[in-house]
Amino acid sequence: MEPFERFKRLNTEGNLWIYILSLGKEEEICDKDIRRLIFEKFSFLPNVFLVKRVLYRLKRNEYIKIGKYKGERAYKTTEKGLRELEEMKRFCHKLLQKV
């Protein structure tokens, strides 16, 4: 695998949690819409099983909360999740300045 392809994979599906936290930071997102929204906003389509696994871990560690939105299962990023998201942004910004 070429260096760029590895970098791209590790920064998309390899860090899926960050995209999910980002989607849920302003509004509740229906479970069924997650993959589509990731594709529309971030231009990659994650694996269904991987999305479910990441959602489970985010919920278990209280980075997202699960509820109902328009009668469907939905999630929203918690304050704890927002803090993690901001920390990741600071880290990426510092890293890009060094590269």
CNS distance restraints for C-alpha pairs under 8 A (distance, minus, plus):
assign (resid   1 and name CA) (resid   5 and name CA) 6.45 0.50 0.50
assign (resid   1 and name CA) (resid   6 and name CA) 6.38 0.50 0.50
assign (resid   2 and name CA) (resid   6 and name CA) 6.33 0.50 0.50
assign (resid   3 and name CA) (resid   7 and name CA) 6.11 0.50 0.50
assign (resid   4 and name CA) (resid   8 and name CA) 6.03 0.50 0.50
assign (resid   5 and name CA) (resid   9 and name CA) 6.13 0.50 0.50
assign (resid   6 and name CA) (resid  10 and name CA) 6.09 0.50 0.50
assign (resid   7 and name CA) (resid  11 and name CA) 6.12 0.50 0.50
assign (resid   8 and name CA) (resid  12 and name CA) 6.20 0.50 0.50
assign (resid   9 and name CA) (resid  13 and name CA) 5.99 0.50 0.50
assign (resid   9 and name CA) (resid  14 and name CA) 6.12 0.50 0.50
assign (resid  10 and name CA) (resid  14 and name CA) 4.14 0.50 0.50
assign (resid  10 and name CA) (resid  15 and name CA) 6.40 0.50 0.50
assign (resid  11 and name CA) (resid  15 and name CA) 5.45 0.50 0.50
assign (resid  11 and name CA) (resid  16 and name CA) 7.93 0.50 0.50
assign (resid  12 and name CA) (resid  16 and name CA) 5.95 0.50 0.50
assign (resid  12 and name CA) (resid  44 and name CA) 7.29 0.50 0.50
assign (resid  13 and name CA) (resid  46 and name CA) 6.05 0.50 0.50
assign (resid  15 and name CA) (resid  19 and name CA) 7.54 0.50 0.50
assign (resid  16 and name CA) (resid  20 and name CA) 6.47 0.50 0.50
assign (resid  16 and name CA) (resid  46 and name CA) 7.91 0.50 0.50
assign (resid  16 and name CA) (resid  51 and name CA) 7.52 0.50 0.50
assign (resid  16 and name CA) (resid  54 and name CA) 7.22 0.50 0.50
assign (resid  17 and name CA) (resid  21 and name CA) 6.14 0.50 0.50
assign (resid  17 and name CA) (resid  54 and name CA) 6.13 0.50 0.50
assign (resid  17 and name CA) (resid  55 and name CA) 7.73 0.50 0.50
assign (resid  17 and name CA) (resid  58 and name CA) 7.42 0.50 0.50
assign (resid  18 and name CA) (resid  22 and name CA) 6.12 0.50 0.50
assign (resid  18 and name CA) (resid  85 and name CA) 6.64 0.50 0.50
assign (resid  19 and name CA) (resid  23 and name CA) 6.26 0.50 0.50
assign (resid  19 and name CA) (resid  38 and name CA) 7.04 0.50 0.50
assign (resid  19 and name CA) (resid  42 and name CA) 7.98 0.50 0.50
assign (resid  20 and name CA) (resid  24 and name CA) 6.45 0.50 0.50
assign (resid  20 and name CA) (resid  34 and name CA) 7.56 0.50 0.50
assign (resid  20 and name CA) (resid  38 and name CA) 7.82 0.50 0.50
assign (resid  20 and name CA) (resid  55 and name CA) 7.93 0.50 0.50
assign (resid  21 and name CA) (resid  25 and name CA) 6.19 0.50 0.50
assign (resid  21 and name CA) (resid  63 and name CA) 7.71 0.50 0.50
assign (resid  21 and name CA) (resid  64 and name CA) 7.41 0.50 0.50
assign (resid  21 and name CA) (resid  76 and name CA) 7.91 0.50 0.50
assign (resid  21 and name CA) (resid  77 and name CA) 5.65 0.50 0.50
assign (resid  21 and name CA) (resid  81 and name CA) 6.53 0.50 0.50
assign (resid  21 and name CA) (resid  82 and name CA) 7.35 0.50 0.50
assign (resid  21 and name CA) (resid  85 and name CA) 6.89 0.50 0.50
assign (resid  22 and name CA) (resid  77 and name CA) 7.80 0.50 0.50
assign (resid  22 and name CA) (resid  85 and name CA) 7.22 0.50 0.50
assign (resid  23 and name CA) (resid  27 and name CA) 7.70 0.50 0.50
assign (resid  23 and name CA) (resid  29 and name CA) 7.22 0.50 0.50
assign (resid  23 and name CA) (resid  37 and name CA) 7.84 0.50 0.50
assign (resid  23 and name CA) (resid  38 and name CA) 7.91 0.50 0.50
assign (resid  24 and name CA) (resid  28 and name CA) 5.73 0.50 0.50
assign (resid  24 and name CA) (resid  29 and name CA) 5.99 0.50 0.50
assign (resid  24 and name CA) (resid  64 and name CA) 7.98 0.50 0.50
assign (resid  24 and name CA) (resid  75 and name CA) 6.68 0.50 0.50
assign (resid  24 and name CA) (resid  76 and name CA) 4.59 0.50 0.50
assign (resid  24 and name CA) (resid  77 and name CA) 4.88 0.50 0.50
assign (resid  25 and name CA) (resid  76 and name CA) 6.41 0.50 0.50
assign (resid  25 and name CA) (resid  77 and name CA) 5.02 0.50 0.50
assign (resid  25 and name CA) (resid  78 and name CA) 7.69 0.50 0.50
assign (resid  25 and name CA) (resid  82 and name CA) 6.85 0.50 0.50
assign (resid  26 and name CA) (resid  76 and name CA) 7.76 0.50 0.50
assign (resid  26 and name CA) (resid  77 and name CA) 7.92 0.50 0.50
assign (resid  27 and name CA) (resid  76 and name CA) 6.36 0.50 0.50
assign (resid  28 and name CA) (resid  69 and name CA) 6.73 0.50 0.50
assign (resid  28 and name CA) (resid  74 and name CA) 6.00 0.50 0.50
assign (resid  28 and name CA) (resid  75 and name CA) 5.34 0.50 0.50
assign (resid  28 and name CA) (resid  76 and name CA) 4.74 0.50 0.50
assign (resid  29 and name CA) (resid  33 and name CA) 6.91 0.50 0.50
assign (resid  29 and name CA) (resid  34 and name CA) 6.94 0.50 0.50
assign (resid  29 and name CA) (resid  69 and name CA) 7.64 0.50 0.50
assign (resid  29 and name CA) (resid  74 and name CA) 5.18 0.50 0.50
assign (resid  29 and name CA) (resid  75 and name CA) 5.46 0.50 0.50
assign (resid  29 and name CA) (resid  76 and name CA) 6.56 0.50 0.50
assign (resid  30 and name CA) (resid  34 and name CA) 6.80 0.50 0.50
assign (resid  30 and name CA) (resid  69 and name CA) 6.70 0.50 0.50
assign (resid  30 and name CA) (resid  72 and name CA) 6.43 0.50 0.50
assign (resid  30 and name CA) (resid  73 and name CA) 5.86 0.50 0.50
assign (resid  30 and name CA) (resid  74 and name CA) 4.07 0.50 0.50
assign (resid  30 and name CA) (resid  75 and name CA) 6.61 0.50 0.50
assign (resid  31 and name CA) (resid  72 and name CA) 7.68 0.50 0.50
assign (resid  31 and name CA) (resid  73 and name CA) 5.81 0.50 0.50
assign (resid  31 and name CA) (resid  74 and name CA) 5.17 0.50 0.50
assign (resid  31 and name CA) (resid  75 and name CA) 7.14 0.50 0.50
assign (resid  33 and name CA) (resid  37 and name CA) 6.03 0.50 0.50
assign (resid  34 and name CA) (resid  38 and name CA) 6.17 0.50 0.50
assign (resid  35 and name CA) (resid  39 and name CA) 6.20 0.50 0.50
assign (resid  35 and name CA) (resid  45 and name CA) 6.13 0.50 0.50
assign (resid  35 and name CA) (resid  46 and name CA) 6.34 0.50 0.50
assign (resid  35 and name CA) (resid  48 and name CA) 7.54 0.50 0.50
assign (resid  35 and name CA) (resid  51 and name CA) 7.68 0.50 0.50
assign (resid  36 and name CA) (resid  40 and name CA) 6.13 0.50 0.50
assign (resid  36 and name CA) (resid  45 and name CA) 7.32 0.50 0.50
assign (resid  37 and name CA) (resid  41 and name CA) 5.91 0.50 0.50
assign (resid  37 and name CA) (resid  42 and name CA) 7.98 0.50 0.50
assign (resid  38 and name CA) (resid  42 and name CA) 5.34 0.50 0.50
assign (resid  38 and name CA) (resid  43 and name CA) 6.78 0.50 0.50
assign (resid  38 and name CA) (resid  44 and name CA) 6.59 0.50 0.50
assign (resid  38 and name CA) (resid  45 and name CA) 6.61 0.50 0.50
assign (resid  38 and name CA) (resid  46 and name CA) 7.76 0.50 0.50
assign (resid  39 and name CA) (resid  43 and name CA) 4.51 0.50 0.50
assign (resid  39 and name CA) (resid  44 and name CA) 4.71 0.50 0.50
assign (resid  39 and name CA) (resid  45 and name CA) 5.02 0.50 0.50
assign (resid  39 and name CA) (resid  46 and name CA) 7.92 0.50 0.50
assign (resid  40 and name CA) (resid  44 and name CA) 7.90 0.50 0.50
assign (resid  46 and name CA) (resid  50 and name CA) 7.04 0.50 0.50
assign (resid  46 and name CA) (resid  51 and name CA) 6.77 0.50 0.50
assign (resid  47 and name CA) (resid  51 and name CA) 6.33 0.50 0.50
assign (resid  48 and name CA) (resid  52 and name CA) 6.40 0.50 0.50
assign (resid  49 and name CA) (resid  53 and name CA) 6.18 0.50 0.50
assign (resid  50 and name CA) (resid  54 and name CA) 6.11 0.50 0.50
assign (resid  51 and name CA) (resid  55 and name CA) 6.09 0.50 0.50
assign (resid  52 and name CA) (resid  56 and name CA) 6.15 0.50 0.50
assign (resid  53 and name CA) (resid  57 and name CA) 6.36 0.50 0.50
assign (resid  54 and name CA) (resid  58 and name CA) 6.06 0.50 0.50
assign (resid  55 and name CA) (resid  59 and name CA) 6.08 0.50 0.50
assign (resid  55 and name CA) (resid  64 and name CA) 7.96 0.50 0.50
assign (resid  56 and name CA) (resid  60 and name CA) 6.05 0.50 0.50
assign (resid  57 and name CA) (resid  61 and name CA) 6.15 0.50 0.50
assign (resid  58 and name CA) (resid  62 and name CA) 6.08 0.50 0.50
assign (resid  58 and name CA) (resid  63 and name CA) 5.06 0.50 0.50
assign (resid  58 and name CA) (resid  64 and name CA) 5.75 0.50 0.50
assign (resid  59 and name CA) (resid  63 and name CA) 5.90 0.50 0.50
assign (resid  59 and name CA) (resid  64 and name CA) 5.07 0.50 0.50
assign (resid  59 and name CA) (resid  65 and name CA) 5.97 0.50 0.50
assign (resid  59 and name CA) (resid  66 and name CA) 7.21 0.50 0.50
assign (resid  62 and name CA) (resid  78 and name CA) 7.10 0.50 0.50
assign (resid  62 and name CA) (resid  80 and name CA) 7.04 0.50 0.50
assign (resid  62 and name CA) (resid  81 and name CA) 7.42 0.50 0.50
assign (resid  63 and name CA) (resid  77 and name CA) 6.06 0.50 0.50
assign (resid  63 and name CA) (resid  78 and name CA) 5.40 0.50 0.50
assign (resid  63 and name CA) (resid  79 and name CA) 7.47 0.50 0.50
assign (resid  63 and name CA) (resid  80 and name CA) 5.47 0.50 0.50
assign (resid  63 and name CA) (resid  81 and name CA) 4.06 0.50 0.50
assign (resid  63 and name CA) (resid  82 and name CA) 7.76 0.50 0.50
assign (resid  64 and name CA) (resid  75 and name CA) 6.33 0.50 0.50
assign (resid  64 and name CA) (resid  76 and name CA) 5.46 0.50 0.50
assign (resid  64 and name CA) (resid  77 and name CA) 4.33 0.50 0.50
assign (resid  64 and name CA) (resid  78 and name CA) 5.06 0.50 0.50
assign (resid  64 and name CA) (resid  81 and name CA) 6.38 0.50 0.50
assign (resid  65 and name CA) (resid  75 and name CA) 5.47 0.50 0.50
assign (resid  65 and name CA) (resid  76 and name CA) 5.52 0.50 0.50
assign (resid  65 and name CA) (resid  77 and name CA) 6.46 0.50 0.50
assign (resid  65 and name CA) (resid  78 and name CA) 6.42 0.50 0.50
assign (resid  66 and name CA) (resid  73 and name CA) 7.04 0.50 0.50
assign (resid  66 and name CA) (resid  74 and name CA) 5.73 0.50 0.50
assign (resid  66 and name CA) (resid  75 and name CA) 4.40 0.50 0.50
assign (resid  66 and name CA) (resid  76 and name CA) 6.74 0.50 0.50
assign (resid  67 and name CA) (resid  73 and name CA) 5.84 0.50 0.50
assign (resid  67 and name CA) (resid  74 and name CA) 5.32 0.50 0.50
assign (resid  67 and name CA) (resid  75 and name CA) 5.92 0.50 0.50
assign (resid  68 and name CA) (resid  72 and name CA) 5.18 0.50 0.50
assign (resid  68 and name CA) (resid  73 and name CA) 4.72 0.50 0.50
assign (resid  68 and name CA) (resid  74 and name CA) 5.27 0.50 0.50
assign (resid  68 and name CA) (resid  75 and name CA) 7.73 0.50 0.50
assign (resid  69 and name CA) (resid  73 and name CA) 6.38 0.50 0.50
assign (resid  69 and name CA) (resid  74 and name CA) 5.65 0.50 0.50
assign (resid  77 and name CA) (resid  81 and name CA) 5.56 0.50 0.50
assign (resid  77 and name CA) (resid  82 and name CA) 6.54 0.50 0.50
assign (resid  78 and name CA) (resid  82 and name CA) 6.22 0.50 0.50
assign (resid  79 and name CA) (resid  83 and name CA) 6.28 0.50 0.50
assign (resid  80 and name CA) (resid  84 and name CA) 6.48 0.50 0.50
assign (resid  81 and name CA) (resid  85 and name CA) 6.17 0.50 0.50
assign (resid  82 and name CA) (resid  86 and name CA) 6.24 0.50 0.50
assign (resid  83 and name CA) (resid  87 and name CA) 6.21 0.50 0.50
assign (resid  84 and name CA) (resid  88 and name CA) 6.20 0.50 0.50
assign (resid  85 and name CA) (resid  89 and name CA) 6.33 0.50 0.50
assign (resid  86 and name CA) (resid  90 and name CA) 6.32 0.50 0.50
assign (resid  87 and name CA) (resid  91 and name CA) 6.24 0.50 0.50
assign (resid  88 and name CA) (resid  92 and name CA) 6.13 0.50 0.50
assign (resid  89 and name CA) (resid  93 and name CA) 6.09 0.50 0.50
assign (resid  90 and name CA) (resid  94 and name CA) 6.22 0.50 0.50
assign (resid  91 and name CA) (resid  95 and name CA) 6.12 0.50 0.50
assign (resid  92 and name CA) (resid  96 and name CA) 6.05 0.50 0.50
assign (resid  93 and name CA) (resid  97 and name CA) 6.33 0.50 0.50
assign (resid  94 and name CA) (resid  98 and name CA) 6.53 0.50 0.50
assign (resid  95 and name CA) (resid  99 and name CA) 6.38 0.50 0.50
